[in-house]
Structure formats: C-alpha cells, structure tokens
Amino acid sequence: MTSKSTTSPSTQDKRNNLRPLSTVQRGETVQVVRIEAGRRLSQRLVELGLTPGVVIQTVHVNGGPILIAVRGARLAIGRGMAEKILVKTPEGEDV
C-alpha cells in the first residue's frame, strides 16, 4: 500500500506545472486543476465556488490566510486549505 503526500507535488504535477495555491504570489492569476482533500473539505471548497477549471486571482498573501478573488467574490483561505488546492497558470495568460 502506497501513501500519496499532499504536501509535495508528484513528478507528474511538476511536469504539468501544478503547484499548491499556497505558493502563488500576490496579484497572480491561476486556474484550479485539482483539490487533494478529504470529502468534507472538498465539498466545502465546491460550495465556495472553488472547482476545477475556475480561474482565481490572489489579492493578499502575507503570512496568514490567503485572500483570493473567485467568481466575483473574495474569500480568505487558510494556508492548510491552500496547500491542498493545486493550480496552474491558465493557458493563454499574458504573464
């Protein structure tokens, strides 16, 4: 039986440029790819509008919770939660 760690991205994730939301810089726009969490947390994030494919922007990153803009709302996401949300730079994004 193998255990998959949610704190360090797999080799495939690195190849696909996936990274945890907790590593995103202020003002950066990213797209949610996958949520690696338990059923309750995954359901809660879906209820907040954080679903695979949604584009979000980080508003404030300063050691505490991360403030993001998603679907016209602003949400504060704790660092533990943010670690479980894998994101990538959207295709066609001018960076």
Secondary structure, 3 states (H helix, E strand, C coil): CCCCCCCCCCHHHHHCCCEEHHHCCCCCEEEEEEECCCHHHHHHHHHCCCCCCCEEEEEECCCCCEEEEECCEEEEECHHHHHCEEEECCCCCCC
